[in-house]
């Protein structure tokens, strides 16, 4: 959203937004053509293909398989905005599961990554990861900061959103918020496992806290809520970043959420009950585990102990944010557009950038 607003502000030309089914933003306040990009809507899908073929700048924020068969003209710039400010799990060419895929699939991955002219990064740490994961060089890295982090510096927007969420959940005026946001697990799409002992959390923390549950949007579940004044299902809230603003303690595991949440300098607990199994399947970096900005725990009893003892290691949160948000200063979107339209002669003549967000 912030990138699109900066494009609009700079009057770079026609803005076309191709929305996949997972995109929750409506972009209604933008002067842009907005198209659903799915085979189920043939008319819009064909229009989307046309815009991909005729745009001079294409921005994406995830892995899209169609890029493997998209032959851009020589003067087209493709910018990968990505959907996370950092990386805990290995991905791209570094993902352990890639080695078990067919040669054809591996070649498709490489073709997609080769389409990226530039990748935006918020730190040197992430620059190095992208080079290894996507097979890129230093020339492909844009050190403008991550546009998605601009949200955490927008004081006017923050105040408005905090007020809206408080009106929706007035109980947070009296109690602090614990947000549990576990990462996606391949075997839990239809029936997720909530490893937290919610009954025990309610018994020991329910007078002072409420528990917000935020599962991955792809997960389908029906919560039988036995503690309606303690547990709130916020899975379908359109974006997690607004929820982070009202979160006092974040509980997560191998998610990318801590990279952005660390900008708020608030407590994080890592609930890594299945660490060894997840490491084997998804390739969690040992280096990352050693630098976690908060305690690692294996059970609910330990979570409660950390919270009651106030043992959150906030000094690590500050160091973590400094490392991963090195270039993210609240002006990343502006810096990206400025870099692309004033510093890059090939892009300065662009008349129709096309953005394709998925979040």
Secondary structure by P-SEA (a helix, b strand, c coil): caaaaaaaaacccbbbbbbccccccccccccccccccccccaaaaaaaaaaaacccbbbbcccccccccccccccbbbbbbcccccccccccccccccccccaaaaaaaaaaaaaccbbbbccaaaaaaaaaaacccccccccccccccccccaaaaaaaaaaaaaaaccccccbbbbbbbbccccccccccccccaaaaaaacccccbbbbbbccccbbbbbbcccccccccccccccaaaaaaaccbbbbccccccccccccbbbbbbbccaaaaaaacccccaaaaaaccbbbbccaaaaaaaaaacccaaaaaaaaaaaaacccccaaaaaaaaaacccccccccccbbbbbbcc
